[in-house]
Amino acid sequence: MRNPLAQLFPIETVHAHCDVPCGIYDPALAQTAAQTVVRMNQLIEALGEPGASKADRDKHAHAIARYTAVKEEHAELAKREVRIIWGDYFKPEHLDKFPDLHAVVWNVMKLGSKARQNVDAQAATDLLAEVQKFAEIFWSSKGVATKRVASNQAVGGESVVVA
């Protein structure tokens, strides 16, 4: 038996990254999140050893806990933002033009996890580099030129921006 509602209101297939097909995608948040992971590693490494007093040890432990929580949150945020764009924006025809797209996404996922597991400045730097590659691929797929500029952030390094 056919569904009478389906006959009255035909179902149309739509494609979007959210409930509203807005078509808005931007890897900027993933890049900022990856820069934050790098920065948290820098801050953790700069802490050095805790002082001898209980107050100094407490302050040190609190700083490590805060920096680690932010590092892990932002590593996951970078992964999430890349995963959304990869899954919702990119189409099979993009793979012809960008055959390394899946490898770059896979690297972001693996490096995001690695950056969460330890205080690992190299994993954080590598995560940022892969997110930057992803941003360049994304904008190129839209026919938009990019350039690398000084990040102007405490983390240093560069940001990929629209040219």
Backbone as JSON Lines, residues from 0, in Angstrom:
{"i":0,"aa":"M","n":[0.83,-1.17,0.0],"ca":[0.0,0.0,0.0],"c":[0.88,1.25,0.0]}
{"i":1,"aa":"R","n":[0.55,2.18,-0.82],"ca":[1.31,3.42,-0.93],"c":[0.94,4.35,0.22]}
{"i":2,"aa":"N","n":[1.92,5.12,0.64],"ca":[1.7,6.09,1.69],"c":[0.95,7.29,1.12]}
{"i":3,"aa":"P","n":[-0.26,7.57,1.62],"ca":[-1.03,8.68,1.07],"c":[-0.37,10.05,1.27]}
{"i":4,"aa":"L","n":[0.39,10.21,2.36],"ca":[1.09,11.47,2.57],"c":[2.18,11.68,1.52]}
{"i":5,"aa":"A","n":[2.86,10.6,1.16],"ca":[3.91,10.7,0.15],"c":[3.32,11.1,-1.21]}
{"i":6,"aa":"Q","n":[2.09,10.69,-1.47],"ca":[1.44,11.09,-2.72],"c":[1.06,12.57,-2.7]}
{"i":7,"aa":"L","n":[0.64,13.06,-1.54],"ca":[0.27,14.47,-1.42],"c":[1.49,15.39,-1.35]}
{"i":8,"aa":"F","n":[2.54,14.92,-0.66],"ca":[3.75,15.71,-0.45],"c":[4.96,14.89,-0.89]}
{"i":9,"aa":"P","n":[5.29,14.95,-2.18],"ca":[6.43,14.17,-2.68],"c":[7.73,14.55,-1.95]}
{"i":10,"aa":"I","n":[8.55,13.57,-1.71],"ca":[9.8,13.77,-1.0],"c":[10.9,14.11,-2.0]}
{"i":11,"aa":"E","n":[11.59,15.21,-1.74],"ca":[12.71,15.61,-2.57],"c":[14.0,15.36,-1.8]}
{"i":12,"aa":"T","n":[15.01,14.88,-2.48],"ca":[16.32,14.66,-1.87],"c":[17.1,15.96,-1.92]}
{"i":13,"aa":"V","n":[17.66,16.36,-0.77],"ca":[18.51,17.55,-0.7],"c":[19.85,17.14,-0.1]}
{"i":14,"aa":"H","n":[20.87,17.94,-0.36],"ca":[22.21,17.66,0.15],"c":[22.76,18.91,0.82]}
{"i":15,"aa":"A","n":[23.15,18.79,2.08],"ca":[23.71,19.93,2.81],"c":[24.48,19.43,4.02]}
{"i":16,"aa":"H","n":[25.3,20.31,4.6],"ca":[26.05,19.93,5.8],"c":[25.26,20.16,7.07]}
{"i":17,"aa":"C","n":[24.09,20.75,6.94],"ca":[23.23,20.97,8.09],"c":[21.78,20.85,7.63]}
{"i":18,"aa":"D","n":[20.86,21.17,8.49],"ca":[19.45,21.05,8.15],"c":[18.99,22.08,7.13]}
{"i":19,"aa":"V","n":[19.75,23.15,6.99],"ca":[19.43,24.19,6.02],"c":[20.51,24.13,4.94]}
{"i":20,"aa":"P","n":[20.14,23.96,3.69],"ca":[21.18,23.87,2.65],"c":[21.81,25.23,2.35]}
{"i":21,"aa":"C","n":[22.68,25.68,3.25],"ca":[23.25,27.02,3.15],"c":[24.43,27.09,2.18]}
{"i":22,"aa":"G","n":[25.15,25.98,2.01],"ca":[26.3,25.98,1.11],"c":[27.49,26.74,1.65]}
{"i":23,"aa":"I","n":[27.54,26.99,2.94],"ca":[28.64,27.75,3.54],"c":[29.65,26.77,4.14]}
{"i":24,"aa":"Y","n":[30.85,26.79,3.59],"ca":[31.95,25.96,4.09],"c":[33.19,26.83,4.12]}
{"i":25,"aa":"D","n":[34.01,26.66,5.16],"ca":[35.24,27.43,5.26],"c":[36.17,26.69,6.22]}
{"i":26,"aa":"P","n":[37.38,26.37,5.78],"ca":[38.31,25.65,6.64],"c":[39.03,26.54,7.66]}
{"i":27,"aa":"A","n":[38.64,27.81,7.77],"ca":[39.33,28.74,8.69],"c":[39.27,28.26,10.14]}
{"i":28,"aa":"L","n":[38.12,27.75,10.57],"ca":[38.01,27.3,11.95],"c":[38.93,26.11,12.22]}
{"i":29,"aa":"A","n":[39.06,25.22,11.26],"ca":[39.98,24.08,11.42],"c":[41.41,24.56,11.55]}
{"i":30,"aa":"Q","n":[41.77,25.57,10.77],"ca":[43.12,26.11,10.82],"c":[43.39,26.79,12.17]}
{"i":31,"aa":"T","n":[42.43,27.57,12.65],"ca":[42.59,28.22,13.95],"c":[42.69,27.17,15.06]}
{"i":32,"aa":"A","n":[41.89,26.13,14.96],"ca":[41.95,25.06,15.96],"c":[43.33,24.39,15.95]}
{"i":33,"aa":"A","n":[43.86,24.11,14.77],"ca":[45.19,23.49,14.68],"c":[46.27,24.42,15.22]}
{"i":34,"aa":"Q","n":[46.15,25.71,14.95],"ca":[47.1,26.68,15.52],"c":[47.03,26.67,17.05]}
{"i":35,"aa":"T","n":[45.84,26.51,17.57],"ca":[45.65,26.45,19.03],"c":[46.34,25.23,19.61]}
{"i":36,"aa":"V","n":[46.29,24.1,18.91],"ca":[46.97,22.89,19.37],"c":[48.48,23.14,19.43]}
{"i":37,"aa":"V","n":[49.01,23.78,18.41],"ca":[50.44,24.11,18.42],"c":[50.75,25.02,19.61]}
{"i":38,"aa":"R","n":[49.93,26.03,19.81],"ca":[50.18,26.99,20.89],"c":[50.1,26.33,22.27]}
{"i":39,"aa":"M","n":[49.16,25.44,22.47],"ca":[49.05,24.77,23.77],"c":[50.29,23.92,24.05]}
{"i":40,"aa":"N","n":[50.83,23.28,23.01],"ca":[52.08,22.54,23.18],"c":[53.21,23.49,23.56]}
{"i":41,"aa":"Q","n":[53.26,24.66,22.92],"ca":[54.28,25.64,23.27],"c":[54.17,26.06,24.73]}
{"i":42,"aa":"L","n":[52.95,26.32,25.18],"ca":[52.74,26.76,26.56],"c":[53.08,25.67,27.57]}
{"i":43,"aa":"I","n":[52.73,24.44,27.24],"ca":[53.05,23.33,28.14],"c":[54.56,23.17,28.25]}
{"i":44,"aa":"E","n":[55.24,23.2,27.11],"ca":[56.69,23.04,27.12],"c":[57.39,24.19,27.84]}
{"i":45,"aa":"A","n":[56.81,25.38,27.8],"ca":[57.41,26.55,28.45],"c":[57.23,26.54,29.96]}
{"i":46,"aa":"L","n":[56.35,25.69,30.47],"ca":[56.09,25.67,31.92],"c":[57.31,25.25,32.72]}
{"i":47,"aa":"G","n":[58.09,24.35,32.2],"ca":[59.23,23.85,32.96],"c":[58.76,23.02,34.15]}
{"i":48,"aa":"E","n":[59.63,22.9,35.13],"ca":[59.34,22.11,36.32],"c":[58.58,22.95,37.34]}
{"i":49,"aa":"P","n":[57.69,22.31,38.12],"ca":[56.97,23.06,39.15],"c":[57.92,23.47,40.28]}
{"i":50,"aa":"G","n":[57.55,24.52,40.97],"ca":[58.34,24.96,42.12],"c":[58.2,23.99,43.28]}
{"i":51,"aa":"A","n":[58.92,24.26,44.34],"ca":[58.95,23.36,45.49],"c":[57.72,23.48,46.38]}
{"i":52,"aa":"S","n":[57.11,24.64,46.43],"ca":[55.99,24.82,47.35],"c":[54.72,24.18,46.81]}
{"i":53,"aa":"K","n":[53.8,23.89,47.68],"ca":[52.51,23.32,47.28],"c":[51.78,24.27,46.35]}
{"i":54,"aa":"A","n":[51.83,25.55,46.64],"ca":[51.15,26.55,45.8],"c":[51.73,26.54,44.38]}
{"i":55,"aa":"D","n":[53.06,26.42,44.28],"ca":[53.7,26.37,42.95],"c":[53.33,25.08,42.22]}
{"i":56,"aa":"R","n":[53.31,23.96,42.94],"ca":[52.93,22.68,42.31],"c":[51.47,22.71,41.87]}
{"i":57,"aa":"D","n":[50.6,23.3,42.69],"ca":[49.18,23.4,42.33],"c":[49.0,24.28,41.09]}
{"i":58,"aa":"K","n":[49.71,25.4,41.07],"ca":[49.62,26.32,39.93],"c":[50.09,25.61,38.65]}
{"i":59,"aa":"H","n":[51.17,24.87,38.75],"ca":[51.73,24.13,37.61],"c":[50.74,23.06,37.13]}
{"i":60,"aa":"A","n":[50.19,22.3,38.07],"ca":[49.24,21.24,37.72],"c":[47.99,21.83,37.07]}
{"i":61,"aa":"H","n":[47.53,22.95,37.6],"ca":[46.35,23.61,37.04],"c":[46.62,24.08,35.6]}
{"i":62,"aa":"A","n":[47.78,24.67,35.37],"ca":[48.13,25.14,34.03],"c":[48.2,23.97,33.06]}
{"i":63,"aa":"I","n":[48.84,22.88,33.47],"ca":[48.93,21.69,32.59],"c":[47.53,21.18,32.26]}
{"i":64,"aa":"A","n":[46.68,21.1,33.28],"ca":[45.32,20.59,33.05],"c":[44.56,21.48,32.06]}
{"i":65,"aa":"R","n":[44.65,22.78,32.25],"ca":[43.94,23.72,31.36],"c":[44.48,23.66,29.95]}
{"i":66,"aa":"Y","n":[45.8,23.71,29.78],"ca":[46.39,23.68,28.44],"c":[46.08,22.36,27.74]}
{"i":67,"aa":"T","n":[46.11,21.28,28.49],"ca":[45.82,19.97,27.9],"c":[44.36,19.88,27.47]}
{"i":68,"aa":"A","n":[43.45,20.37,28.29],"ca":[42.04,20.34,27.93],"c":[41.78,21.14,26.65]}
{"i":69,"aa":"V","n":[42.38,22.32,26.56],"ca":[42.2,23.16,25.37],"c":[42.84,22.49,24.16]}
{"i":70,"aa":"K","n":[44.02,21.91,24.33],"ca":[44.72,21.2,23.23],"c":[43.85,20.09,22.69]}
{"i":71,"aa":"E","n":[43.28,19.3,23.57],"ca":[42.46,18.16,23.13],"c":[41.16,18.63,22.47]}
{"i":72,"aa":"E","n":[40.54,19.64,23.04],"ca":[39.3,20.17,22.46],"c":[39.54,20.7,21.05]}
{"i":73,"aa":"H","n":[40.62,21.42,20.87],"ca":[40.88,22.02,19.56],"c":[41.4,21.01,18.54]}
{"i":74,"aa":"A","n":[42.1,19.98,18.97],"ca":[42.49,18.91,18.04],"c":[41.23,18.23,17.51]}
{"i":75,"aa":"E","n":[40.28,17.99,18.37],"ca":[39.02,17.38,17.94],"c":[38.22,18.33,17.06]}
{"i":76,"aa":"L","n":[38.25,19.62,17.38],"ca":[37.55,20.61,16.56],"c":[38.14,20.65,15.14]}
{"i":77,"aa":"A","n":[39.45,20.62,15.02],"ca":[40.09,20.6,13.7],"c":[39.63,19.38,12.91]}
{"i":78,"aa":"K","n":[39.62,18.23,13.57],"ca":[39.16,17.0,12.91],"c":[37.7,17.13,12.47]}
{"i":79,"aa":"R","n":[36.86,17.65,13.34],"ca":[35.43,17.76,13.03],"c":[35.19,18.68,11.84]}
{"i":80,"aa":"E","n":[35.83,19.83,11.83],"ca":[35.62,20.8,10.75],"c":[36.08,20.23,9.41]}
{"i":81,"aa":"V","n":[37.22,19.55,9.4],"ca":[37.71,18.94,8.16],"c":[36.78,17.82,7.73]}
{"i":82,"aa":"R","n":[36.32,17.03,8.68],"ca":[35.42,15.91,8.37],"c":[34.11,16.42,7.76]}
{"i":83,"aa":"I","n":[33.57,17.51,8.26],"ca":[32.32,18.07,7.72],"c":[32.51,18.52,6.28]}
{"i":84,"aa":"I","n":[33.55,19.28,6.04],"ca":[33.78,19.76,4.67],"c":[34.07,18.59,3.74]}
{"i":85,"aa":"W","n":[34.89,17.67,4.18],"ca":[35.24,16.5,3.35],"c":[34.0,15.68,3.02]}
{"i":86,"aa":"G","n":[33.16,15.44,4.01],"ca":[32.0,14.58,3.8],"c":[30.83,15.25,3.11]}
{"i":87,"aa":"D","n":[30.66,16.56,3.33],"ca":[29.48,17.24,2.83],"c":[29.73,18.1,1.59]}
{"i":88,"aa":"Y","n":[30.92,18.66,1.47],"ca":[31.19,19.55,0.34],"c":[31.8,18.81,-0.85]}
{"i":89,"aa":"F","n":[32.87,18.05,-0.59],"ca":[33.61,17.44,-1.69],"c":[32.8,16.35,-2.37]}
{"i":90,"aa":"K","n":[32.92,16.3,-3.68],"ca":[32.2,15.35,-4.52],"c":[33.21,14.44,-5.22]}
{"i":91,"aa":"P","n":[32.75,13.31,-5.77],"ca":[33.69,12.41,-6.45],"c":[34.53,13.09,-7.54]}
{"i":92,"aa":"E","n":[33.95,14.04,-8.24],"ca":[34.72,14.71,-9.3],"c":[35.9,15.52,-8.76]}
{"i":93,"aa":"H","n":[35.84,15.91,-7.49],"ca":[36.97,16.62,-6.9],"c":[38.2,15.71,-6.78]}
{"i":94,"aa":"L","n":[37.97,14.42,-6.62],"ca":[39.09,13.49,-6.47],"c":[39.91,13.4,-7.74]}
{"i":95,"aa":"D","n":[39.29,13.63,-8.89],"ca":[40.06,13.63,-10.13],"c":[41.06,14.77,-10.13]}
{"i":96,"aa":"K","n":[40.63,15.92,-9.66],"ca":[41.5,17.1,-9.63],"c":[42.45,17.08,-8.44]}
{"i":97,"aa":"F","n":[42.03,16.49,-7.33],"ca":[42.82,16.47,-6.09],"c":[42.96,15.02,-5.6]}
{"i":98,"aa":"P","n":[43.78,14.21,-6.28],"ca":[43.86,12.79,-5.92],"c":[44.38,12.51,-4.51]}
{"i":99,"aa":"D","n":[45.04,13.49,-3.89],"ca":[45.56,13.27,-2.53],"c":[44.6,13.76,-1.44]}
{"i":100,"aa":"L","n":[43.38,14.16,-1.82],"ca":[42.42,14.69,-0.86],"c":[42.16,13.71,0.29]}
{"i":101,"aa":"H","n":[41.87,12.46,-0.04],"ca":[41.57,11.49,1.02],"c":[42.78,11.29,1.94]}
{"i":102,"aa":"A","n":[43.98,11.27,1.38],"ca":[45.18,11.1,2.21],"c":[45.37,12.29,3.14]}
{"i":103,"aa":"V","n":[45.11,13.49,2.65],"ca":[45.25,14.67,3.5],"c":[44.24,14.61,4.65]}
{"i":104,"aa":"V","n":[42.99,14.25,4.34],"ca":[41.98,14.13,5.4],"c":[42.37,13.04,6.39]}
{"i":105,"aa":"W","n":[42.82,11.92,5.89],"ca":[43.24,10.81,6.76],"c":[44.37,11.29,7.68]}
{"i":106,"aa":"N","n":[45.32,12.04,7.13],"ca":[46.42,12.57,7.94],"c":[45.91,13.52,9.02]}
{"i":107,"aa":"V","n":[44.95,14.37,8.69],"ca":[44.38,15.27,9.69],"c":[43.76,14.45,10.82]}
{"i":108,"aa":"M","n":[43.01,13.41,10.47],"ca":[42.36,12.59,11.5],"c":[43.4,11.91,12.4]}
{"i":109,"aa":"K","n":[44.42,11.33,11.8],"ca":[45.44,10.62,12.58],"c":[46.28,11.58,13.41]}
{"i":110,"aa":"L","n":[46.68,12.7,12.81],"ca":[47.5,13.67,13.54],"c":[46.71,14.37,14.64]}
{"i":111,"aa":"G","n":[45.42,14.62,14.41],"ca":[44.59,15.19,15.46],"c":[44.54,14.27,16.67]}
{"i":112,"aa":"S","n":[44.41,12.99,16.4],"ca":[44.4,12.02,17.51],"c":[45.76,11.95,18.2]}
{"i":113,"aa":"K","n":[46.82,11.95,17.4],"ca":[48.16,11.88,17.98],"c":[48.44,13.12,18.84]}
{"i":114,"aa":"A","n":[47.99,14.28,18.37],"ca":[48.21,15.51,19.14],"c":[47.46,15.49,20.46]}
{"i":115,"aa":"R","n":[46.36,14.75,20.51],"ca":[45.6,14.64,21.75],"c":[46.26,13.69,22.73]}
{"i":116,"aa":"Q","n":[46.96,12.69,22.23],"ca":[47.49,11.63,23.08],"c":[48.67,12.04,23.94]}
{"i":117,"aa":"N","n":[49.45,13.0,23.47],"ca":[50.68,13.37,24.15],"c":[50.94,14.87,24.02]}
{"i":118,"aa":"V","n":[51.94,15.33,24.74],"ca":[52.48,16.65,24.47],"c":[53.51,16.4,23.38]}
{"i":119,"aa":"D","n":[53.13,16.72,22.15],"ca":[53.93,16.35,20.98],"c":[53.92,17.52,20.01]}
{"i":120,"aa":"A","n":[54.93,18.37,20.13],"ca":[55.01,19.57,19.28],"c":[55.06,19.2,17.81]}
{"i":121,"aa":"Q","n":[55.73,18.11,17.46],"ca":[55.83,17.73,16.05],"c":[54.48,17.29,15.51]}
{"i":122,"aa":"A","n":[53.73,16.53,16.28],"ca":[52.38,16.12,15.84],"c":[51.49,17.34,15.65]}
{"i":123,"aa":"A","n":[51.6,18.31,16.55],"ca":[50.8,19.53,16.44],"c":[51.18,20.32,15.2]}
{"i":124,"aa":"T","n":[52.47,20.45,14.94],"ca":[52.95,21.17,13.75],"c":[52.52,20.44,12.48]}
{"i":125,"aa":"D","n":[52.61,19.13,12.5],"ca":[52.2,18.33,11.34],"c":[50.69,18.44,11.11]}
{"i":126,"aa":"L","n":[49.91,18.47,12.19],"ca":[48.46,18.65,12.07],"c":[48.16,19.98,11.38]}
{"i":127,"aa":"L","n":[48.8,21.03,11.82],"ca":[48.59,22.34,11.21],"c":[48.96,22.32,9.73]}
{"i":128,"aa":"A","n":[50.06,21.69,9.39],"ca":[50.5,21.63,7.99],"c":[49.46,20.9,7.12]}
{"i":129,"aa":"E","n":[48.9,19.82,7.64],"ca":[47.89,19.07,6.87],"c":[46.6,19.86,6.74]}
{"i":130,"aa":"V","n":[46.21,20.57,7.81],"ca":[45.0,21.41,7.73],"c":[45.23,22.52,6.71]}
{"i":131,"aa":"Q","n":[46.43,23.06,6.66],"ca":[46.73,24.08,5.66],"c":[46.65,23.52,4.25]}
{"i":132,"aa":"K","n":[47.15,22.31,4.04],"ca":[47.02,21.66,2.72],"c":[45.55,21.49,2.37]}
{"i":133,"aa":"F","n":[44.77,21.06,3.35],"ca":[43.34,20.87,3.15],"c":[42.68,22.19,2.75]}
{"i":134,"aa":"A","n":[43.03,23.28,3.43],"ca":[42.47,24.59,3.11],"c":[42.81,24.99,1.68]}
{"i":135,"aa":"E","n":[44.04,24.73,1.28],"ca":[44.44,25.07,-0.09],"c":[43.67,24.25,-1.12]}
{"i":136,"aa":"I","n":[43.47,22.98,-0.84],"ca":[42.68,22.13,-1.74],"c":[41.24,22.64,-1.8]}
{"i":137,"aa":"F","n":[40.67,22.91,-0.64],"ca":[39.29,23.38,-0.59],"c":[39.1,24.62,-1.46]}
{"i":138,"aa":"W","n":[39.91,25.65,-1.21],"ca":[39.73,26.89,-1.95],"c":[40.03,26.7,-3.43]}
{"i":139,"aa":"S","n":[41.0,25.89,-3.75],"ca":[41.3,25.63,-5.16],"c":[40.11,24.95,-5.85]}
{"i":140,"aa":"S","n":[39.41,24.08,-5.12],"ca":[38.25,23.4,-5.7],"c":[37.13,24.37,-6.04]}
{"i":141,"aa":"K","n":[37.16,25.53,-5.41],"ca":[36.17,26.58,-5.68],"c":[36.72,27.63,-6.65]}
{"i":142,"aa":"G","n":[37.94,27.39,-7.16],"ca":[38.55,28.34,-8.08],"c":[39.05,29.61,-7.42]}
{"i":143,"aa":"V","n":[39.34,29.52,-6.12],"ca":[39.78,30.69,-5.35],"c":[41.27,30.53,-5.03]}
{"i":144,"aa":"A","n":[42.06,31.53,-5.37],"ca":[43.49,31.51,-5.08],"c":[43.71,31.75,-3.58]}
{"i":145,"aa":"T","n":[44.78,31.16,-3.07],"ca":[45.17,31.36,-1.68],"c":[46.6,31.85,-1.62]}
{"i":146,"aa":"K","n":[46.97,32.32,-0.46],"ca":[48.36,32.66,-0.18],"c":[48.62,32.36,1.28]}
{"i":147,"aa":"R","n":[49.88,32.24,1.61],"ca":[50.28,32.06,3.01],"c":[50.83,33.38,3.51]}
{"i":148,"aa":"V","n":[50.32,33.77,4.68],"ca":[50.75,35.02,5.29],"c":[51.13,34.74,6.74]}
{"i":149,"aa":"A","n":[51.87,35.66,7.34],"ca":[52.2,35.53,8.76],"c":[50.9,35.41,9.54]}
{"i":150,"aa":"S","n":[50.85,34.49,10.49],"ca":[49.6,34.25,11.22],"c":[49.21,35.42,12.12]}
{"i":151,"aa":"N","n":[50.19,36.19,12.52],"ca":[49.94,37.29,13.47],"c":[49.34,36.8,14.77]}
{"i":152,"aa":"Q","n":[49.61,35.56,15.11],"ca":[49.16,34.96,16.35],"c":[50.37,34.64,17.21]}
{"i":153,"aa":"A","n":[50.15,34.42,18.49],"ca":[51.24,34.09,19.4],"c":[51.94,32.8,18.98]}
{"i":154,"aa":"V","n":[51.24,31.94,18.28],"ca":[51.8,30.67,17.85],"c":[52.88,30.86,16.79]}
{"i":155,"aa":"G","n":[52.85,31.99,16.06],"ca":[53.79,32.23,14.98],"c":[53.36,31.48,13.73]}
{"i":156,"aa":"G","n":[54.27,31.3,12.82],"ca":[53.99,30.56,11.6],"c":[53.1,31.32,10.63]}
{"i":157,"aa":"E","n":[52.47,30.54,9.76],"ca":[51.66,31.12,8.69],"c":[50.22,30.65,8.76]}
{"i":158,"aa":"S","n":[49.38,31.41,8.08],"ca":[47.98,31.04,7.88],"c":[47.72,31.02,6.37]}
{"i":159,"aa":"V","n":[46.89,30.09,5.93],"ca":[46.43,30.07,4.55],"c":[45.19,30.95,4.49]}
{"i":160,"aa":"V","n":[45.22,31.94,3.6],"ca":[44.1,32.86,3.46],"c":[43.76,32.99,1.98]}
{"i":161,"aa":"V","n":[42.57,33.47,1.72],"ca":[42.14,33.75,0.35],"c":[42.98,34.92,-0.15]}
{"i":162,"aa":"A","n":[43.52,34.76,-1.36],"ca":[44.39,35.8,-1.94],"c":[43.61,37.02,-2.37]}
